Amino acid sequence: GDLIGPALGIAVVGFMESIAVAKQLASRHKYDLDSSTELIGLGMANLAGAIFQSYPVTGSLSRSAVNDDAGAKSRVSGIVTATLVGLVLLFLTSVFFYMPLSVLAAIVISGVSALFDYGEAIYLWSVHKFDFFVWCAAFLGTMFLGVEIGLAIAVVLSLGIVLFESAYPHTAVLGRLLGTSTYRSVQQYPDVTERYDGIVIVRVDAPLFFANAQHVREKMWEYVDKEEERFHPQQQRGAGGATGLNVDASSTEREHEEKIDDFEDNQDPLVPVQGRRRCRSDITTQPSFSDATNSSDCERKIQFIILDLSPVARIDTTALHILSDMNDSFIARDVTMCLSNPTKIVMQRLIASGLDKDIGRGNIFVDTHYAVESCLEKLAQSSVSGEIFQGERDGLSSTSSSIEPVDVDGNYHLLL
């Protein structure tokens, strides 16, 4: 029992040293490296050596470097090296007894110095600062505190970064690229995307699970509130006090008057109009640019939020509960939540939990573009009738592109 801790430390340090030099040499000589095979090889070597009470076997950093500098090309070099070391230990120890240690150190240093990759540090600094700090921490920890502590520091920091990025995934508000049916981040493409009044499209770029579900919920509410504040600042201030925004009606009016020249007379609600935001009055009637703060049509709040699930490969029960709570909260505010492009696994979880029925199967779409078309149709109907069409929550669908799940031999499939 007393040997378990030291044995694990030796195994971890030995493997990390072996795989580090192996990756360095593989990168230098342009060949593939299988880490699992390397681990199996080390395990078999140590198993065989344990029968004869040998020292733990690892890939030597110094000997690998010297071997590579000597021009070795195959595994035969290892056999030759082992044979020569054995002969020296048996017959030539007296010859090398008086050789200064500095000579041996010079041989090792000359071989190992080639493995120092300063360019990698510069690359990490320019590409990803977190990776550079992990690199520095591992380097300094190994140099001053020992190999075990240095590796432990690097592992803990790496796991911390992974957990942070998993708990706070990237999310984005999407807009339609002008002249296409493709939706991209409005922050990444601010000048070539357009959004539609009353609709917010959000994409989550990570699997949904217990660590990040609450964060995603907060971001979605943040996007909805920001969208309403951006285009209805006076209404938001009147309802909830000061918002910190300093927007006057005259500036909004001048902005819309400047953009009226960009208007294209087209009845298709999905035909882009360069440089402006779509309003529901553009969908049903000849569009006109009256003051957005005075237009009753454009002052109406957000009515649809579309969650793009295409990057979401997995979802757990905690995230399903959060989605259910979000759907209930949105319904309480007369906002319809739609899902687009869920993967097969995600759709199976939605069906198994019954959340597909709570959201409404007419609100689950195979593509974001179909979801936007459906929402625009409902907005157009609400503009004509004066009431919001919500029949899709009862299972009604206004588009043939919604998802209908069926059970075939116990397996769920998606009919589009």
Protein Blocks (a to p, Z undefined) as FASTA:
>chain_A
ZZmmmmmmmmmmmmmmmmmmmmmmmmmnopaddfklmmmmmmmmmmmmmmnopacddddf
klmmmmmmnopabfklmmmmmmmmmmmmmmmmmmmmmpcfklmmmmmmmmmmmmpcfklm
mmmmmmommlmmmmmmmmmmmmmnojklmmmmmmmmmmmmmmmmmmmccdddddddehia
bdcdfklmmmlcccdehiacddddbdcdfklmmmmmmmmmmmmmmmmmmmmmmlmmmmno
pehiacdfklmmmmmmmmmmmpccdfblkbccehiacdfklmmmccddddfklmmklmpc
cfbdcddfklmmbdcfklmmmmmmmmmmmmmnopacddehiafklmmmmmmnommmmnop
klccfbfklmmmmmmmmmmmmmmnopacfklmnopafbfkbccdddeehiacddZZ
